[in-house]
């Protein structure tokens, strides 16, 4: 039986949020089958029966002859350029419940070889080869010791996992948040926060080296940057949702200042580290020797 991975539906105050990124979490080395629901911009499932028939089948084939093709493309989120340094993997999938917008596709083995954060694009192509539906998602390939290439495992590259970040924030379970009775940070927010410290490194001069989420090596500083971004996210939430009473009091969401202050402290710490690290690497690039034609093994 294939490993089926479905995207969860995030909730806020016990209400499902259908318009956020669909998040898939797979383990490094596991070429899982992703089950995805096509949704429109309002979060409603998209009926795909026009291209795949209306039947529901356990063999991923429909009662009618499908007139469409399903494709899944996967790319490391921050990768740039072409060729082997920034591959785009494509796999073909099938409708599982076309009328409800449910499709499945198996991940290519190479797409789960390296831990990282990946962009997903699902597409429906009609019988004439015309693109008729596109939907997006985000995937975390979590580090494991079971990559096919053990050299990749030995290098220890890849982002901190959602579990690691939650443990640092004491946000692993609702039992750790007695006032909220829920986890505070959602998976898609954590994955977005993982991207930003690497993006800042790449965009800050001098351009010493460009990294992706699969090979950024500075894990301690990375974690600090991730936590900063998550605090900024929640500061924005509390700023927009606080309800002040007539006597000047505030509700339980009056927490913007605390979250913003902690976010700024952590982000300032990350930015200071980044600048110092880039200066250090830049200076190291200018250091070395320029031997003379008159020099010898004994030196001059």
C-alpha positions as CSV (number, residue, x, y, z in Angstrom):
1,X,0.0,0.0,0.0
2,X,1.4,3.4,-0.9
3,X,1.9,6.0,1.8
4,X,-0.9,8.6,1.4
5,X,-0.2,12.1,2.7
6,X,-3.1,14.5,2.9
7,X,-2.9,18.3,3.5
8,X,-4.6,19.3,6.8
9,X,-7.0,22.1,7.1
10,X,-5.8,24.9,9.4
11,X,-8.2,26.3,12.0
12,X,-8.4,29.6,13.8
13,X,-10.8,29.9,16.8
14,X,-12.3,26.6,15.8
15,X,-13.1,27.8,12.3
16,X,-11.5,26.1,9.2
17,X,-9.4,28.3,6.9
18,X,-9.8,26.9,3.4
19,X,-7.9,29.6,1.5
20,X,-4.4,29.2,3.0
21,X,-1.6,27.2,1.4
22,X,-2.2,23.4,1.5
23,X,0.6,21.9,3.5
24,X,2.1,18.4,2.9
25,X,4.7,17.0,5.3
26,X,6.7,14.0,4.2
27,X,9.8,12.3,5.5
28,X,13.1,12.4,3.6
29,X,13.4,9.4,1.4
30,X,9.7,8.5,1.4
31,X,8.2,8.8,-2.1
32,X,4.7,9.2,-0.8
33,X,1.5,9.7,-2.7
34,X,0.0,13.1,-2.1
35,X,-3.8,13.5,-2.0
36,X,-4.9,17.0,-2.9
37,X,-8.2,18.8,-3.1
38,X,-8.5,21.5,-5.9
39,X,-10.2,24.6,-4.4
40,X,-11.2,27.9,-5.8
41,X,-10.2,31.3,-4.4
42,X,-13.0,31.1,-1.9
43,X,-12.0,27.7,-0.6
44,X,-14.7,25.7,-2.3
45,X,-13.8,22.3,-3.9
46,X,-13.6,22.5,-7.7
47,X,-15.6,19.9,-9.7
48,X,-13.2,18.2,-12.1
49,X,-15.6,15.7,-13.6
50,X,-15.7,17.6,-16.9
51,X,-12.1,16.4,-17.5
52,X,-12.0,13.1,-15.5
53,X,-15.6,11.8,-15.4
54,X,-17.9,11.8,-12.4
55,X,-17.1,8.4,-10.9
56,X,-15.3,7.5,-7.7
57,X,-12.9,4.6,-7.9
58,X,-10.5,2.8,-5.6
59,X,-8.2,2.2,-8.5
60,X,-7.8,5.9,-9.4
61,X,-9.7,5.3,-12.6
62,X,-13.1,6.8,-13.3
63,X,-16.2,5.3,-14.7
64,X,-15.9,7.4,-17.8
65,X,-12.9,7.7,-20.1
66,X,-10.9,10.6,-18.8
67,X,-10.5,13.5,-21.2
68,X,-7.9,15.3,-19.1
69,X,-4.4,14.8,-17.6
70,X,-3.2,15.6,-14.1
71,X,0.3,16.9,-13.5
72,X,2.2,17.6,-10.4
73,X,5.3,19.8,-10.4
74,X,7.7,20.2,-7.5
75,X,10.5,22.7,-7.0
76,X,12.6,23.8,-4.1
77,X,11.0,27.1,-3.0
78,X,14.0,29.4,-3.2
79,X,16.0,27.7,-6.0
80,X,17.0,29.9,-8.9
81,X,18.6,29.3,-12.2
82,X,18.3,26.3,-14.4
83,X,19.7,22.8,-14.9
84,X,20.7,20.5,-12.1
85,X,21.1,23.3,-9.5
86,X,17.4,24.0,-9.6
87,X,15.5,21.0,-10.9
88,X,11.7,20.9,-11.5
89,X,10.3,17.4,-11.1
90,X,7.1,16.4,-12.8
91,X,4.9,13.4,-12.1
92,X,1.5,12.4,-13.5
93,X,-1.5,11.7,-11.3
94,X,-5.1,10.7,-11.5
95,X,-8.5,11.9,-10.2
96,X,-9.6,10.0,-7.1
97,X,-13.0,11.8,-6.6
98,X,-13.3,14.1,-9.6
99,X,-16.6,15.8,-8.6
100,X,-15.1,16.7,-5.2
101,X,-11.8,17.9,-6.7
102,X,-9.8,15.1,-5.1
103,X,-6.7,14.0,-7.0
104,X,-3.6,11.9,-6.2
105,X,0.0,11.9,-7.5
106,X,3.1,10.0,-6.4
107,X,6.1,12.1,-5.6
108,X,9.3,11.5,-7.7
109,X,12.0,9.9,-5.6
110,X,14.4,12.7,-6.4
111,X,12.0,15.2,-5.0
112,X,12.3,13.7,-1.5
113,X,16.0,13.0,-1.6
114,X,16.9,16.3,0.2
115,X,15.2,17.9,3.2
116,X,13.8,21.3,2.4
117,X,10.7,23.4,1.6
118,X,9.2,22.8,-1.8
119,X,6.6,24.6,-3.9
120,X,3.9,22.4,-5.4
121,X,1.8,23.1,-8.5
122,X,-1.1,20.9,-9.6
123,X,-2.5,21.2,-13.1
124,X,-5.3,19.8,-15.1
125,X,-4.7,19.7,-18.9
126,X,-7.6,19.0,-21.2
127,X,-7.6,16.7,-24.2
128,X,-6.2,19.4,-26.5
129,X,-3.2,20.0,-24.3
130,X,-4.7,23.3,-22.9
131,X,-4.1,24.2,-19.2
132,X,-7.5,24.6,-17.6
133,X,-6.9,24.4,-13.8
134,X,-3.9,25.2,-11.5
135,X,-3.7,24.9,-7.8
136,X,-0.7,25.4,-5.4
137,X,0.7,23.9,-2.3
138,X,3.7,23.8,-0.1
139,X,5.6,20.8,1.1
140,X,8.1,20.1,3.9
141,X,10.5,17.2,3.4
142,X,11.6,16.6,7.0
143,X,15.1,15.3,7.7
144,X,15.6,11.6,8.3
145,X,18.5,9.2,8.2
146,X,17.0,7.3,5.3
147,X,17.9,9.3,2.2
148,X,19.1,7.0,-0.6
149,X,22.4,8.9,-0.8
150,X,24.0,8.6,2.7
151,X,26.4,11.4,1.8
152,X,23.4,13.7,2.0
153,X,22.5,12.4,5.4
154,X,26.1,12.8,6.6
155,X,26.2,16.5,5.6
156,X,23.2,17.1,7.9
157,X,21.7,19.7,5.6
158,X,18.0,20.8,5.6
159,X,15.8,23.2,7.6
160,X,14.7,22.7,11.2
161,X,11.6,20.6,11.3
162,X,8.2,21.9,12.4
163,X,8.6,19.7,15.5
164,X,11.9,21.3,16.4
165,X,10.5,24.8,16.0
166,X,7.4,24.0,18.0
167,X,9.6,22.6,20.8
168,X,11.6,25.8,21.0
169,X,8.4,27.9,21.1
170,X,6.6,25.6,23.6
171,X,3.9,25.2,21.0
172,X,3.8,21.4,20.4
173,X,0.3,20.8,21.7
174,X,-2.7,22.6,23.0
175,X,-1.8,21.3,26.4
176,X,1.2,23.6,26.4
177,X,-1.1,26.6,25.7
178,X,-3.6,26.5,28.5
179,X,-5.1,29.9,27.6
180,X,-5.5,29.2,23.9
181,X,-6.4,25.5,24.1
182,X,-4.8,25.1,20.7
183,X,-1.4,25.4,19.0
184,X,-0.7,29.0,18.2
185,X,1.4,28.7,15.0
186,X,0.0,26.7,12.1
187,X,2.1,24.5,9.9
188,X,1.9,26.8,6.8
189,X,2.9,29.8,8.9
190,X,6.0,27.9,10.2
191,X,7.0,26.8,6.7
192,X,6.7,30.4,5.4
193,X,8.8,31.6,8.4
194,X,11.5,29.1,7.5
195,X,11.9,30.7,4.1
196,X,12.5,34.3,5.2
197,X,15.9,34.0,6.9
198,X,17.4,32.3,3.8
199,X,15.7,34.8,1.5
200,X,17.3,37.7,3.5
201,X,20.7,36.1,3.3
202,X,20.4,35.8,-0.5
203,X,19.2,39.3,-1.0
204,X,21.7,41.0,1.4
205,X,24.9,42.3,-0.3
206,X,27.6,41.2,-1.0
207,X,26.3,38.2,-2.9
208,X,28.9,35.8,-1.5
209,X,26.8,32.7,-2.0
210,X,23.1,31.9,-2.7
211,X,21.5,29.2,-0.6
212,X,18.3,27.2,-0.6
213,X,16.3,25.7,2.2
214,X,18.1,22.4,1.3
215,X,21.6,23.6,1.9
216,X,21.6,26.7,4.2
217,X,24.2,25.5,6.8
218,X,23.7,28.0,9.6
219,X,21.1,26.2,11.7
220,X,21.4,28.0,15.0
221,X,21.0,31.5,13.4
222,X,18.3,30.1,11.1
223,X,16.2,29.0,14.1
224,X,16.4,32.5,15.6
225,X,15.2,34.0,12.3
226,X,12.3,31.6,12.1
227,X,11.1,32.4,15.6
228,X,11.4,36.1,14.8
229,X,9.2,35.8,11.7
230,X,6.6,33.8,13.6
231,X,6.4,36.5,16.3
232,X,5.9,39.1,13.5
233,X,3.1,37.0,12.1
234,X,1.2,36.8,15.4
235,X,1.8,40.5,16.1
236,X,0.0,41.3,12.8
237,X,-2.9,38.9,13.9
238,X,-3.3,40.5,17.3
239,X,-3.1,44.1,15.9
240,X,-5.9,43.4,13.5
241,X,-8.2,41.5,15.9
242,X,-7.9,43.3,19.2
243,X,-11.2,44.7,20.5
244,X,-10.8,47.5,23.0
245,X,-13.6,48.3,25.4
246,X,-15.1,51.7,26.2
247,X,-13.2,51.9,29.5
248,X,-9.8,51.5,27.8
249,X,-9.4,47.8,28.5
250,X,-8.5,45.2,26.0
251,X,-9.5,41.6,25.1
252,X,-7.3,38.6,25.3
253,X,-5.9,39.5,21.9
254,X,-4.3,42.7,23.1
255,X,-0.8,41.2,22.7
256,X,0.7,43.0,19.7
257,X,3.3,44.9,21.6
258,X,4.7,41.9,23.3
259,X,4.9,39.8,20.1
260,X,6.3,42.7,18.0
261,X,9.0,43.4,20.6
262,X,10.1,39.8,20.8
263,X,10.1,39.6,17.0
264,X,12.2,42.7,16.6
265,X,14.7,41.4,19.2
266,X,15.1,38.1,17.5
267,X,15.2,39.5,14.0
268,X,17.8,42.1,15.1
269,X,19.9,39.3,16.5
270,X,19.6,37.4,13.2
271,X,20.4,40.5,11.1
272,X,23.5,41.3,13.2
273,X,24.7,37.7,12.9
274,X,24.1,37.8,9.1
275,X,26.1,41.0,8.5
276,X,29.0,39.8,10.7
277,X,29.0,36.5,8.9
278,X,29.0,38.0,5.5
279,X,31.8,40.5,6.5
280,X,33.8,37.5,7.8
281,X,33.4,35.5,4.6
282,X,34.0,38.5,2.4
283,X,37.3,39.3,4.2
284,X,38.4,35.6,4.0
285,X,37.9,35.8,0.3
286,X,40.5,38.6,0.1
287,X,43.1,36.8,2.3
288,X,45.8,34.6,0.9
289,X,49.3,34.6,-0.6
290,X,50.6,35.9,-3.9
291,X,53.9,34.1,-4.4
292,X,56.8,35.8,-6.1
293,X,58.8,34.2,-8.9
294,X,61.9,34.8,-6.7
295,X,60.5,33.0,-3.7
296,X,61.7,29.5,-2.7
297,X,60.5,26.8,-0.5
298,X,62.4,28.5,2.3
299,X,60.7,31.7,1.7
300,X,62.0,35.2,1.4
